[in-house]
Amino acid sequence: MGFDPRYLERNFTSVGTRPVRPDGLDKVTGRARYGADFNMAGQLVGAILRSPHAHARIRNIDTSKAEKLAGVKAVVTSADLPDLTDGNAEMYAILDNCMARGKALYDGHAVAAVAAIDARTARKALKLIEIDYEVLPHVTDVDEAMKPTAPVLHETVFTEGVEPTPDKPSNVAKRTQYGHGDIEAGFGQADFIVERSFKTEQTHQGYIEPHACVANANSDGTADLWVCTQGHFVYRQHCAELLGLEVSKLRVTSSEIGGGFGGKTHVWAEPVALALSRKAGRPVKLVMTRDEVFRASGPTSATSIDVKIGARKDGTITAATATLRYSCGPWYGMWAELGAMTSFACYNLENVKTVGYEVLVNRPKVAAYRAPSAPMAAFAVESVIDELAKKLEMDAVEFRIRNAAREGTRSSYGPVYGPIGIGPTLEAAKNHPHMKAPLGKNQGRGMACGFWFNFGGQTCTDINIGPDGSVSLAVGTMDVGGSRASLSMVAAEELGIPYENVKAVVADTSSLGYNDMTDGSRGTFSTSLATISAARNAIQVLRERAAQTWDIPVEDVAWEKGHAVAKGEKYGNLPSLSLKEIAAKAGNTGGPIAGHSELVADGAGVSFATHICDIEVDPQTGATKVLRYTVVQDAGKAVHPTYVEGQYQGGAAQGIGWALNEEYIYGTDGRLQNAGFLDYRIPVCSDLPMIDTQILEIPNPNHPYGVRGVGETSIVPPLAAIANAVSNAAGVRMTHIPMSPPRILAAIKGEQAG
Amino acid sequence: MEEAVGLLTGSAGTAAILAGGSDLLVRMKGGFTEPDLIVDIKSIDGIGEIRQTAEGFSIGAAVPCAMLGENEALKRAWPGVVEAARLIGSKQVQGRCTIVGNLCNASPAADSVPALVAAGARASIVGPAGRRTIAVEAVPTAPGKTSLAKGEIIDAILLDERPARSADAYLRFIPRTEMDIAVVSAGVSLTLDTAGTITAARVALGAVAPTVLLVEEAARILVGSKADEATLQKLEEACSAASRPIDDKRGTVAFRKQVAGVMARRAATIAYTRAGDR
C-alpha cells in the first residue's frame, strides 16, 4: 500500500502541544556531546596551516622540518588529497577549499596540516612548515571584482549564461535571469518609478560551536568519523568521494550541534582529519578555533543590488526589475541566482525581470546561511516598495496587500502558487496591535515581507517497538531546532500513544538509509512525512499481530487510540489489545515489530512571513535600539509551537544582528580584520527586545498534517524591516547593510548638509 | 612582593604578570604571546584589598573590578571610576579583571583608564630600584606599551579623598549594549562651589589617540561655568577638535571625532548633576 501524503483535516492529540524536548536535560546540564566532546584512546591533535595572503601562488611547500619534530605523526598537503573528483566542479571546489592546490585564494585558505601528540607540538610544527608564496594582486569587493581591470582568480572561468561566451576570463562566473512579461511596456504604464542601489556586507552564521571532528581511518579501508554537521550522510558522501573510500565503509556519527544555519552543510576540515589519520595510523581530533571559523568556513555573500519598481496611481505595480551581484568566494555558487529567484516572490507581477551575477572574490567560500541569498534581495526590494508606497501616499501595508501574490499567481521565479500565506500574514500584520502602537521622538516603524522555497528531499526512518511497548524512532536528519521532540510527537500521534513513550535518536550512517541533510527547512517537514509513513507501516504489523492473536482477518482489525480493535458485531466480545499488550507477545507472534519508511518528500510548501519593528535612533551618535519586534509567519501546521516560535525569534535575532552591526571587514591587504566575536558583533541578549510571534496555519496540501518548513523564512524580512524602521526614524533612506552607528551618523550628517 | 620583583628582574625571556588573566589568557590562547615566565601576584599580601587611607583610597592590583562596585565608600567618592570598571567585558569577566591590568594592557580603548585619568589617579609602582608613584596617564606610552621598567609591578592605584560637591562620570560608545569595547569614551571629573559654579575639572577621552587624552582645553572651558548649553557646546567642539583618531574596524575618524564630543558633553552633564546633589 503506497503512502498518501495529502493533507486531511483532523483533530490532534499530541501535535500542537508543547512537551519538554528529549535533548533538553543533557543540554542544560552540560552532558550533551558536541563535536569536540568525542575522544578516542591514542588520538592525535590536528592543526591546519593557513595562508596569510589573500591571493598567492604556492611555489613550494617544505614540510621536512615539521616532520622531523618529535611528537609529529603526520603532515599533509594537497599532495595527500589527490583529485578524485572526476570533473565534478562542485566537489572540486570543496577539495580545493579543504587544501589549497597551487594557489591560496583567500586569507585563511588551508595550505598544510599536521597531526601531533599534543596541541603545543602541533602549533610548533605549523611554524616549521616553509611555504614559498608568490603574492598576487587580490580583490575582495564584489563590485571591484566585476571590473575588467580586476585581478582574475581563475584563468579558466568564462562567464556562463551569456551569448556568446566571452573570450576573456573574468571573475563573473555566471549570469542567470528570471521573470516574465514585458518590462519596457510595464514601466511605460507607471505613474511613479523608484530606482535605487543597495549594498550588503558579508556576514557569518555565527554558530556558537566551531567545526569539530574525530577521524579514525583504518588500514583496511574502513573509517569512522564523529562530527558536528547538519548532514552526516552528506559528509559521508563528500569524505568518501574525496578520499576514495566506499561509502558503506565510512561510518559517520553526528554529534549534537551548536548551530549550523547552513554553515555545516558541506565539509571543511573533515577530509583533512581523515587524511591525517590515514597517514598517521591513529585517530585525529581536529577542532577549529573561532579565528579559523571566521576566516575559513562559509559566510554568506556580500552583495550589490539595483532595484527599479514602477506603479500606477491606484497602487498597482506595473513592472519590477532587479540586478543582483553576489560574492561567492573563490568558487562558483548559485547565490545570486537564489537572490534573483526570491526577489519578487511575494508579489503578483505582470512584468518582472531579475538578473543575477555570481562573482568570484578573494574571500572564503560562501556557504548557505538560513534562506541563503533571500534576505539581501528582500532588503533591496522591500526598501524600494516602502519608498514607492510613500510616493503614492499609500500605507505601506495596504500597498503590499494590493500587490501580494495569491493562489494561482505565477511567481517571479516560474511556478504557479498553490494556497499560500503572504496575504494572510499581511492582513494579520495590519490588524496587529503593534501596527497601531504610538511612537516617540527619534523612533520609526518599519515592516517587510519575506519568502522562502522550502525543500523536501530523500528521507529514511525506522520505528522499532520495544517488548515493553515503548517506541524508538531512528531518524537520519540532524536535530538542529528541536526536531526530535516534534518527530516523537508525530510518531505518538500516529500510534495513538503518549509522547513520553517515544524516544527519538539521530542514527549514524550505517544504521539507516541515505538522508539528505537538515537544510532547506526540511528536517521536520520531510522526516515527519517519513515518520508518519513508518508509523503507519508499524500499525499494519500491529494489526496483523492482533488479527493473528484473535484468529480473524486483518481487514477486520482497526487501529484506534493506541489499540487494536476488532470491528463488527460478531467480535463484540473481544476486548481491544493495546500496543503494549501486542508488543509483549511479539516473540510468539512473529518477532519484533517495526515500521520502516523511505521516500522522497516532494511538495514542501512555500513559506511567507511579514515582520514589523520599531527602532529608536540616537541622532547624535547613530546608535540604534530595537524597541519592539513582531514576526507573523505561516507554519502550515505548528507541530511543536514553542519550537516554531523559537525559529521565528531566532531568525529575527540573526537578522537584527546582520542589519545593524555584523560585517566582515577586510583591510587593503586583503586580510580579515575582525575574526572574533569582539569585533564581529552578533547581538547579545540585552540588545534584543522580546520578539513577539504570531503563527498562522495555512495547511500545506502535500503533508498529512499540513506541515510547512519554518526554519528559514524568519531571517528574510528583518534586514528590510529594520532598514525601513531606521530610515523612518532617522529621516534618511539607508541603503547599506549593516546600518552601523558610523553609517547612520554619516547618513544623518549628509542629509543635514543637504 | 620582593620575590615577584626578583623573578621578573631575573627573567631572561618574555615575562608576564598574572592578576585576573582576562587579557593575558586570551592572548595566550590566541597564540599572540607565549611567555617563558608568568608571575601570579594574586596571593601577595594586601594586593587583593581596597584600603581607605588618610589621602583617600588604595586599590590593590589584584582587586577584581566587581569588588569596586561592592565598596560603598569608593562608589560614593568616585562613581565614574566604578562605573567604568564595571563596564569591562561581561559580569563573569568583571569577577576576574582588574583596573591595574586594564591600565597595563595599554589599550587606547581601555574602559577604566579615561575615568582614572579624569580622576587624577596615581599608580604606585614597586621595582628593583624601590617604590615610586606616577600619574596614571604616564603609564601607557603607546598601544600595548607602558613606561614600566623591567621588574616593575604596579601594586595599587591611588585615588584622593573627595572635596564636597565633587563627582565624576564615565561614558563610552559601543554599538551593542554590553560585552563590547569602547569606540570612543569620555571621563569627566568636576568640583563645584556652593553656587554651582565649576571650580575644578578634568576631562579625558579614550580611543581617539594612541593613548588616553587628557584634554586641558576642555577643563578650562568648564571651569567657571555652570555647565550651561553654550559651555557644553564649546566643550563638545573642543573634545572633537582634540581627538586624533584613526579609521579602523571599530569606527571612522569622522565618527569618532563627532561622538567624542557627544560623550564628553553627556558625561559632563552627568558629573555636574551628581556633584550638585552632594
Interface residues (C-beta under 8 A of the other chain):
Chain A: R123 T289 D291 Q620 T621 G622 A623 L660 N661 I665 Q673 N674 L678 D679 R681 P683 V684 S686 D687 S740 P741 P742 L745 A746 K749
Chain B: G30 G31 F173 P175 R176 T177 E178 M179 D180 I181 V183 D248 K249 R250 G251 T252 A254 F255 Q258 V259 V262
